[in-house]
Amino acid sequence: MSRLRRHDSVPDDSSTPRLRPVLVTDDRQLAEMLRRFSSAPAVAVDTESNSLYAYQERVCLIQFSTPDADYLVDPLADVDLSPLGDLFADPDRLKVFHAAEYDVMCLKRDFGFRFAGLFDTMWAARILGWPRVGLGDILKETFGVRSDKRFQRYNWGQRPLPQKALAYAALDTHYLLPLYHRQAAILRQAGRWEEAQETFARIAASRPLPVNGNPVDIWRIKGVHDLSPREWAVLRELARWRDEEARRRDVPLFKVLHDRTLVALAQARPRTLYGLREVRGLSANLVRRYGQRLLETIHRGERARPPTPPPPPPRHSDAEVARYRALRAWRREVAARRGVDPDVIVGNAVLWELAERNPVTEAELARVAELGDWKRRTYGADILRVLRRLSPR
């Protein structure tokens, strides 16, 4: 007999539903879940990761909901997740997320999935000009449901997961399908359906997140350019030490030392344990735990050759800046008339692309693929008007 069961949703006095999701931890259960999905035209999806608790973040839970049941797939269990690839890549099977971009990037990074057929309820809310677009606010305002905020910073990598945590995770997808149906109707009625589809396609094409990035890249640290070359060398050694310690303990970098503490150490370059205690951000406990190693690392940095800073990014010309500012002013007016945030109209990266390439004909504008067909048809004439005004030919 299958262990998959229908969910049971019973609101309690605090308007937080008690959900009983199906936990999927083996290949047989996953196959049964996907068999049940085969007749569902849409499924809701979310993920939970452990970025606050691990050196390398990973997806620790994948939530799914249909009108009949809630499922939690455990990637940390002995289960082959590759069959999910066909579901995520199928353009004819709708996958409904809330704030999909980060989920998509994480799932691509960890499992190599491809995506098509997405609907993002957060972006739908933004396109429609809803004043609050967080899932908690939408659940409260649309369905009268409150989520349990105690689990917002939960360690999803620990096992076993308690029932309350599983119920909280299921709530993130439980209402997404009815929310999708409401938003889809409003988008179509408002003539915003094609605009939304273009946005969802862009999200589906998001690049995978990098695997831990470059944890010893000191040039990304705020305040690095206020340091001297000698202090750069110390900061680089401190960053290397911190990365090794975080990797050894399997914790995020900030749980060893914050960036601002590394900068303070590089500036002060204390030579004694007493001097370490004077550095802002170093508690007595941290000095006891790391003190000797920090002193050794600082000493090593003082003897090292200073690193060479990367070349500065190319500067925009005065004409490009003028075009960008004019486009921003136009965007601000359009957004105000629609009652949406400016980046719903056109994102900053696309505005810079337009300012740099300076298209002044429809053919030139068509070559700015980042703009998208719907935005080109809707806003193209206005964009060309703004650019032509600044670039008479």
C-alpha positions in Angstrom: 0.0 0.0 0.0 1.3 3.4 -0.9 2.4 5.7 1.9 1.3 8.8 0.0 -1.7 10.4 1.6 -3.9 13.5 1.0 -3.0 16.5 3.0 -5.1 17.5 6.0 -5.4 21.3 6.4 -7.2 22.5 9.6 -6.8 26.1 10.6 -6.2 26.7 14.3 -7.0 29.7 16.4 -4.0 31.6 15.1 -5.1 31.2 11.5 -2.0 29.0 10.8 -3.1 25.8 9.1 -1.8 22.5 10.3 -0.6 20.8 7.2 0.4 17.1 7.0 2.6 16.9 3.9 3.9 13.7 2.4 7.6 13.3 3.0 9.3 11.7 0.0 12.6 10.0 0.9 13.1 7.2 -1.6 12.9 6.5 -5.3 9.6 4.6 -5.1 7.8 7.5 -3.3 9.2 9.9 -5.8 7.9 7.8 -8.7 4.5 7.6 -7.1 4.5 11.4 -6.6 5.4 12.0 -10.2 2.7 9.5 -11.3 0.1 11.6 -9.5 1.5 14.7 -11.0 1.0 13.3 -14.5 -2.6 14.4 -14.6 -2.0 17.7 -12.9 -1.7 20.7 -15.4 0.1 22.7 -12.7 2.1 22.1 -9.5 3.4 24.6 -7.0 7.1 24.5 -6.1 9.4 26.0 -3.5 12.8 25.1 -2.0 14.5 25.5 1.3 18.3 25.8 1.6 20.9 26.0 4.4 22.9 29.1 3.5 23.0 30.3 7.1 24.4 27.1 8.4 26.8 25.5 5.9 30.1 26.4 4.1 28.5 25.5 0.8 24.8 26.2 0.6 22.7 23.4 -0.9 19.0 22.7 -1.5 17.8 20.7 1.5 14.1 20.4 0.7 11.9 20.8 -2.4 8.2 21.4 -1.8 5.4 20.6 -4.2 1.7 21.1 -4.0 -1.3 20.0 -6.1 -4.9 20.7 -5.4 -5.0 17.3 -3.6 -1.8 17.1 -1.6 1.4 18.6 -0.4 4.8 16.9 -0.8 8.2 17.4 0.6 11.1 15.9 -1.3 14.2 15.3 0.7 17.4 15.8 -1.4 19.5 14.7 1.6 17.9 11.3 1.6 18.8 8.3 -0.6 16.7 9.4 -3.6 17.5 10.0 -7.2 16.1 13.4 -8.1 16.9 13.2 -11.9 13.3 12.3 -12.7 12.3 15.8 -11.6 14.2 17.1 -14.6 11.4 16.3 -17.1 8.8 18.0 -14.9 10.8 21.2 -14.6 11.7 21.3 -18.3 8.3 20.6 -19.6 6.8 23.8 -21.1 3.3 22.4 -21.0 3.3 21.6 -17.3 3.0 24.8 -15.3 5.3 25.2 -12.3 4.1 27.9 -9.9 6.7 29.5 -7.6 6.8 32.6 -5.4 10.0 34.6 -6.0 11.3 31.9 -8.3 14.7 33.3 -9.4 16.7 32.2 -6.4 15.0 28.7 -6.3 15.7 28.3 -10.0 19.4 29.3 -9.7 19.9 26.9 -6.7 18.2 24.0 -8.4 20.3 24.6 -11.5 23.5 24.7 -9.5 22.8 21.6 -7.4 21.0 19.3 -9.9 21.5 20.8 -13.4 17.8 21.1 -14.0 16.4 23.2 -16.9 13.2 25.2 -16.6 10.3 26.1 -18.8 6.6 26.8 -18.1 7.1 29.0 -15.0 4.7 31.3 -13.2 6.0 33.5 -10.4 3.3 34.8 -8.0 5.6 37.5 -6.6 6.4 38.9 -10.0 2.7 38.7 -11.0 1.9 40.7 -7.9 4.6 43.3 -8.8 3.3 43.6 -12.4 -0.2 44.1 -11.1 1.0 46.8 -8.7 0.1 45.0 -5.5 1.5 47.1 -2.5 2.8 44.1 -0.6 4.4 41.2 -2.5 5.9 39.0 0.2 4.3 35.6 0.5 3.5 36.1 4.1 1.6 39.3 3.4 -0.2 37.8 0.4 -1.3 34.7 2.4 -2.6 36.9 5.2 -4.4 39.4 2.9 -5.7 36.9 0.3 -6.4 33.8 2.4 -6.4 35.0 6.0 -3.5 32.7 6.8 -0.5 33.5 9.0 2.8 31.7 8.6 5.0 30.8 11.6 7.9 33.2 11.5 10.0 31.1 13.9 11.1 29.0 10.9 12.2 31.8 8.6 15.9 31.3 9.6 15.6 27.5 10.3 18.5 25.1 9.6 16.9 22.9 6.9 20.0 20.8 6.6 19.5 19.1 10.0 17.7 15.7 10.2 15.2 14.7 11.3 13.0 17.7 10.6 10.3 18.1 13.2 6.6 18.0 12.1 6.2 21.8 12.7 9.0 22.6 10.4 7.6 20.3 7.7 4.2 22.0 8.0 5.8 25.4 7.7 7.7 24.3 4.6 4.5 23.0 3.0 2.7 26.3 3.7 5.0 27.9 1.1 3.4 26.0 -1.7 0.0 25.0 -0.3 -1.8 28.2 -1.5 0.2 29.0 -4.6 -2.2 27.3 -7.1 -5.3 29.1 -5.9 -3.2 32.3 -5.9 -2.0 31.6 -9.4 -5.6 31.2 -10.7 -6.6 34.5 -9.1 -3.6 36.4 -10.5 -3.8 34.8 -14.0 -7.4 36.0 -14.3 -6.4 39.5 -13.3 -3.4 39.6 -15.5 -5.4 38.6 -18.6 -8.2 41.1 -17.7 -5.6 43.8 -17.3 -3.8 43.0 -20.6 -0.7 42.0 -18.7 -0.5 38.3 -19.4 2.1 38.6 -22.2 4.2 41.0 -20.1 4.2 38.4 -17.3 5.1 35.5 -19.6 8.1 37.4 -20.8 9.3 38.0 -17.2 8.7 34.3 -16.3 10.8 33.2 -19.4 13.6 35.5 -18.3 13.6 33.9 -14.8 13.6 30.4 -16.3 16.7 31.3 -18.2 18.6 32.5 -15.0 22.1 31.2 -14.7 23.0 28.7 -12.0 24.4 30.2 -8.8 28.2 29.7 -8.6 29.5 27.0 -6.2 30.7 29.1 -3.3 31.9 31.9 -5.6 35.5 33.0 -4.7 35.6 33.2 -0.9 39.1 34.7 -0.8 38.4 37.5 -3.3 39.3 40.5 -1.0 38.2 43.0 -3.7 34.5 42.3 -3.0 34.9 43.2 0.7 33.5 46.6 1.7 36.2 49.0 2.8 39.1 47.2 1.0 39.9 50.3 -1.1 40.4 52.3 2.0 43.4 50.1 2.9 47.0 50.4 2.0 48.8 47.8 -0.1 50.4 46.3 3.0 47.0 46.1 4.6 45.7 44.4 1.4 48.3 41.6 1.9 47.2 41.1 5.5 43.6 41.1 4.5 44.2 38.5 1.8 45.9 36.2 4.4 43.1 36.7 6.8 40.5 35.8 4.1 42.5 32.7 3.2 42.6 31.6 6.9 38.9 32.3 7.4 38.0 30.2 4.3 40.0 27.3 5.6 38.4 27.5 9.0 34.9 27.8 7.6 35.5 24.9 5.3 36.9 22.8 8.2 33.9 23.6 10.4 31.4 23.5 7.5 29.9 26.9 8.4 29.4 30.1 6.4 32.2 32.6 6.3 30.4 35.1 8.5 30.1 32.5 11.3 33.9 32.6 11.6 34.5 36.3 11.2 32.5 39.1 9.5 34.1 41.0 6.6 34.2 44.2 8.7 36.2 42.4 11.4 38.7 41.2 8.8 39.1 44.8 7.6 39.5 46.1 11.2 42.2 43.4 11.8 44.1 44.4 8.6 44.1 48.0 9.6 45.1 47.5 13.3 47.5 44.6 12.7 47.8 43.8 16.4 50.8 41.9 17.6 49.5 40.6 20.9 46.4 38.9 22.3 45.8 42.0 24.3 45.9 44.0 21.0 43.4 41.6 19.5 40.9 42.4 22.3 41.0 46.1 21.2 39.8 45.3 17.7 36.1 46.0 17.1 34.1 42.9 16.3 36.4 40.5 18.2 34.8 39.2 21.4 36.7 37.7 24.2 35.4 34.3 23.1 36.7 34.8 19.6 40.1 35.9 20.9 40.3 32.8 23.0 39.3 30.6 20.1 41.3 32.1 17.2 43.8 34.5 18.8 47.0 32.7 18.2 46.1 31.8 14.7 45.0 35.3 13.9 48.3 36.7 15.1 50.2 34.2 13.0 48.1 35.0 9.9 48.6 38.8 10.4 52.4 38.3 10.7 52.4 36.2 7.5 50.5 38.9 5.7 52.9 41.6 6.8 55.7 39.6 5.1 53.8 38.8 2.0 53.9 40.7 -1.3 50.9 42.9 -1.6 48.3 41.8 -4.2 47.6 43.7 -7.4 44.1 45.2 -7.5 42.0 44.4 -10.5 41.6 47.0 -13.1 38.7 49.3 -12.5 35.6 48.7 -14.5 35.3 50.8 -17.7 33.7 54.1 -17.1 30.6 55.2 -19.0 31.0 58.2 -21.1 29.2 61.4 -20.3 26.8 60.8 -23.2 26.0 57.3 -22.0 25.3 58.6 -18.5 23.1 61.3 -19.9 21.1 58.8 -21.9 20.8 56.5 -18.9 19.5 59.3 -16.7 17.0 60.3 -19.3 15.7 56.8 -19.7 15.4 56.5 -15.9 13.3 59.7 -15.8 11.1 58.3 -18.5 10.8 54.9 -16.7 9.9 56.7 -13.4 7.0 58.5 -15.1 5.7 55.3 -16.7 5.9 53.4 -13.4 4.1 56.1 -11.5 1.2 56.1 -14.0 1.0 52.3 -13.7 1.5 52.2 -10.0 4.4 49.8 -10.1 8.0 49.8 -9.1 10.3 51.3 -11.9 12.2 48.0 -12.5 8.9 46.3 -13.5 8.9 48.6 -16.5 12.6 48.0 -17.5 15.5 46.8 -15.3 18.6 48.9 -14.7 20.8 46.5 -16.7 18.6 46.9 -19.8 18.6 50.7 -19.3 22.4 50.7 -19.3 22.4 48.4 -22.4 20.2 50.9 -24.2 22.3 53.8 -23.1 25.5 52.2 -24.3 24.2 50.9 -27.6 22.1 54.0 -28.3 19.6 52.6 -30.8 17.7 55.3 -32.7 15.9 53.2 -35.3 13.4 50.3 -34.8 15.9 48.0 -36.5 18.6 49.0 -34.0 16.2 48.6 -31.1 15.3 45.1 -32.2 18.9 44.1 -31.8 18.7 44.8 -28.0 17.4 41.3 -27.2 17.5 41.9 -23.5 14.6 44.3 -23.8 12.1 41.6 -24.9 9.4 41.6 -27.5 6.6 42.8 -25.4 8.5 45.7 -23.9 9.8 46.6 -27.3 6.3 46.8 -28.8 4.9 48.5 -25.7 7.7 51.0 -24.9 9.8 51.0 -28.0 8.5 54.2 -29.5 9.0 56.1 -26.2 12.5 54.7 -25.7 13.5 55.8 -29.3 12.0 59.2 -28.7 14.1 59.7 -25.5 17.3 58.5 -27.2 16.7 60.5 -30.4 16.3 63.6 -28.4 19.8 63.2 -27.0 21.4 61.8 -30.2 20.4 63.9 -33.2 21.6 62.4 -36.5 
